Amino acid sequence: MPKTLVSYPMYCAAPGAIDGFWRGLRRHLAAAGLTDVDADLTLPEDLPSHWTAPNLLLSQTCGYPLTHGLEGRVQIVGTPCYDAPGCEGPLYSSAFVVREGDPAETLADCRGRRVAFNSRDSQSGYNSLRRAVAPLAEGTPFFAAAIESGAHRRSMDLVRDDVADLAAIDCVSFALASDAGSTAGLRILGVSSSAPGLPLITAADAPPQTVARLRRAFSAACADPALSAHRAGMRLSGFEVLPLAAYRTILDMENDAIYAGYPDLA
């Protein structure tokens, strides 16, 4: 079997920040007794298969896949905390983004317009917006068109280019895009309700001592002064251990929209 795999596939940070943090985290993993780790981060093309690989040591997923297929197939290591508007401890929200100069003042003003979303299995890009729109839709179609973009940054491009009028963007993704100078021409119309952030996971059969070592290593990396610049580039500010039950919020948001007669954005 190949060495254990580690990836950080969910956020695009400043160049070098993730690799620099990984070098430090790998050092802390070794100090915690986890030495059989590939030197380089894995860049998975098929995330569902990667997340359930038997030799997965550490990765990050979205709360929606966690509650819709990964439960029982992975273990939660913990939830990173981020220093970004819309985050509070291990919780995060979505920014509802429109073009600068768009006359919309509230989400209700977007009725009959075009929405872009990254994917249907995204808490931040789809589920949070569906929940926010449900009471406004009153069981009827709300948007004139819903465009699946494949990525948050692509959704922002579609809004900026007047292909779509609105998108819900993970607040950490929006902050990192802002750091990169990629949010020009956009403004935040509002924010969604909060939910637990994107969890770190390990293989379902990882022994308790491995999970404990992962938590110790990641906590140490989050407190290591030598990694402060890399953490800043990632907007990473800490780490907390949340139970799986905390992610029930995501299912509640989905059920609220369905029970309101609004199962789909369009």
C-alpha positions in Angstrom: 0.0 0.0 0.0 1.3 3.5 -0.8 2.2 5.9 2.0 -0.7 7.7 3.8 -2.2 10.6 1.8 -2.7 14.2 2.9 -4.5 16.8 0.9 -5.9 20.4 1.3 -8.3 20.5 -1.7 -11.0 23.0 -0.7 -9.4 26.5 -0.6 -7.0 28.3 -2.9 -4.7 30.4 -0.7 -1.8 32.8 -1.5 1.0 31.1 -3.5 3.2 29.1 -1.3 1.1 29.4 1.8 -0.5 25.9 1.7 2.8 24.2 0.8 4.6 26.1 3.5 2.0 25.2 6.1 2.1 21.6 4.9 5.9 21.4 5.5 5.4 22.6 9.1 2.4 20.4 9.6 4.4 17.4 8.4 7.0 18.2 11.0 4.3 18.2 13.7 2.8 15.0 12.4 6.2 13.3 12.7 6.6 14.7 16.2 3.2 13.2 17.0 4.4 9.8 15.8 2.9 9.9 12.2 6.0 9.5 10.0 4.8 7.4 7.1 3.4 10.3 5.1 4.1 11.4 1.5 6.4 14.4 1.3 4.0 16.2 -1.1 0.4 17.0 -0.7 -1.9 14.9 -2.9 -3.8 16.8 -5.6 -6.9 14.6 -6.0 -8.9 14.7 -9.3 -11.7 12.5 -7.9 -12.5 13.9 -4.5 -15.2 11.3 -3.4 -12.8 8.5 -4.2 -9.9 10.3 -2.5 -11.9 11.0 0.7 -12.8 7.3 1.1 -9.3 5.9 0.2 -8.2 3.4 2.8 -4.8 5.1 3.1 -6.2 8.6 3.6 -4.5 10.2 6.6 -5.9 13.8 6.4 -8.0 15.8 4.0 -10.8 18.4 4.0 -14.3 18.1 2.8 -17.4 20.3 2.7 -20.1 19.7 5.3 -22.7 18.8 2.6 -20.8 15.8 1.3 -20.0 14.8 4.9 -23.7 14.6 5.7 -24.7 13.2 2.3 -22.6 10.1 1.7 -19.4 10.3 3.8 -21.0 9.7 7.2 -19.8 6.4 8.5 -17.1 6.3 5.7 -14.7 8.8 7.3 -14.0 10.2 10.7 -14.0 13.9 11.6 -10.6 15.1 12.9 -11.7 18.6 13.6 -12.8 21.9 12.0 -10.3 24.6 11.1 -11.2 28.2 12.0 -10.5 31.1 9.6 -10.0 34.8 10.0 -12.5 36.1 7.4 -15.6 38.2 7.5 -18.5 35.8 8.0 -16.6 33.4 10.2 -17.0 33.0 13.9 -14.8 30.3 15.5 -15.5 27.0 13.6 -18.6 28.5 12.0 -18.8 30.1 8.6 -21.3 31.6 6.2 -21.8 32.5 2.6 -21.6 35.9 1.0 -24.4 36.7 -1.4 -22.5 38.5 -4.2 -23.7 40.8 -7.0 -22.1 43.2 -9.3 -21.0 46.7 -8.2 -23.7 49.0 -9.3 -26.4 46.4 -9.3 -29.6 48.1 -7.9 -30.5 45.1 -5.7 -30.7 46.0 -2.0 -31.9 42.7 -0.6 -32.1 39.1 -1.7 -35.8 39.6 -2.5 -34.8 42.0 -5.2 -33.1 39.2 -7.1 -36.4 37.5 -7.9 -36.6 36.6 -11.6 -32.9 37.0 -12.2 -30.0 34.6 -12.8 -28.0 32.8 -10.2 -24.7 31.0 -10.4 -23.6 28.2 -8.1 -20.5 26.1 -7.8 -22.2 22.7 -7.4 -25.3 21.1 -6.0 -23.4 19.3 -3.2 -22.0 22.6 -1.9 -23.2 23.9 1.5 -21.9 27.4 0.8 -22.7 27.8 -2.8 -26.1 26.0 -3.0 -27.6 24.8 0.2 -27.2 28.0 2.2 -28.7 30.1 -0.7 -31.6 27.7 -1.2 -32.4 28.0 2.5 -32.3 31.8 2.4 -34.4 32.0 -0.7 -37.0 29.5 0.4 -39.2 31.8 2.4 -39.1 34.4 -0.4 -40.0 31.9 -3.1 -43.2 30.8 -1.4 -43.1 27.5 -3.2 -42.7 29.0 -6.7 -39.6 29.3 -8.9 -37.5 32.3 -7.8 -34.7 32.6 -10.3 -35.1 32.8 -14.1 -32.0 30.6 -14.5 -29.6 28.7 -12.4 -26.1 28.1 -13.8 -23.8 25.5 -12.4 -20.3 26.9 -12.7 -18.1 24.2 -11.1 -16.2 26.6 -8.7 -16.7 29.6 -6.5 -14.3 31.7 -8.5 -16.0 30.8 -11.7 -19.3 31.8 -10.2 -17.8 35.2 -9.3 -16.6 35.6 -12.9 -20.1 34.8 -14.2 -21.6 37.6 -12.0 -18.8 40.0 -12.9 -19.3 39.3 -16.6 -23.1 39.8 -16.5 -23.8 36.1 -17.3 -25.3 35.7 -13.8 -26.6 38.3 -11.3 -26.1 36.6 -8.0 -23.9 33.9 -6.4 -23.4 32.6 -2.9 -19.7 32.3 -2.1 -18.0 30.6 0.8 -16.9 33.6 3.0 -13.4 32.1 3.3 -13.2 31.7 -0.5 -14.3 35.3 -1.0 -11.8 36.6 1.5 -9.0 34.7 -0.2 -10.1 35.9 -3.6 -10.1 39.4 -2.2 -6.5 38.9 -0.9 -5.6 37.9 -4.5 -7.3 41.0 -5.9 -10.0 38.9 -7.6 -13.2 40.5 -6.2 -13.1 43.8 -8.1 -16.4 44.7 -9.7 -18.4 42.7 -7.0 -20.1 43.6 -3.8 -21.7 41.7 -1.0 -25.5 42.0 -0.9 -25.9 39.9 2.3 -24.8 36.8 4.1 -26.3 33.4 4.9 -27.0 31.8 8.2 -23.9 30.2 9.6 -23.0 26.5 9.7 -20.0 24.4 10.9 -17.0 25.0 8.6 -15.3 22.5 6.3 -14.1 19.6 8.4 -10.8 17.8 8.3 -11.3 14.0 7.9 -9.4 10.8 8.1 -10.2 7.2 7.1 -13.1 5.5 8.8 -10.9 2.8 10.3 -8.2 5.0 11.6 -7.5 4.0 15.2 -8.3 6.4 18.0 -4.6 7.0 18.7 -4.1 8.2 15.1 -7.1 10.6 15.3 -5.6 11.9 18.6 -2.2 12.4 17.0 -3.7 14.2 14.0 -5.6 16.6 16.3 -2.4 17.2 18.3 -0.3 17.8 15.2 -2.8 20.2 13.6 -3.3 22.1 16.8 0.4 22.5 17.2 0.8 23.7 13.6 -1.9 26.3 14.2 0.0 27.6 17.2 3.5 27.4 15.7 5.0 30.9 15.4 7.2 29.7 12.5 4.1 29.0 10.4 2.3 32.3 11.2 2.9 33.8 7.7 1.7 30.7 6.0 -1.4 30.6 8.2 -2.1 34.2 7.4 -1.9 33.4 3.7 -4.5 30.7 4.2 -6.6 32.9 6.6 -6.2 30.0 9.0 -6.6 31.1 12.7 -7.2 27.9 14.7 -8.7 24.5 15.1 -11.7 23.1 17.1 -13.1 19.6 17.4 -16.8 19.5 16.6 -19.0 16.4 16.9 -20.7 15.0 13.8 -24.0 16.1 15.4 -23.0 19.8 14.9 -23.2 19.3 11.2 -27.0 18.5 11.6 -27.4 22.2 10.9 -26.7 21.5 7.2 -29.5 18.9 7.0 -31.8 21.3 8.9 -31.2 24.0 6.3 -31.9 21.6 3.5 -35.0 20.3 5.1 -36.3 23.8 5.8 -36.0 24.6 2.1 -37.7 21.4 1.0 -40.5 21.7 3.5 -41.1 25.3 2.3 -41.6 23.9 -1.2 -38.3 25.1 -2.6 -36.1 22.0 -3.3 -34.1 23.6 -6.2 -32.6 27.0 -6.7 -34.3 27.5 -10.1 
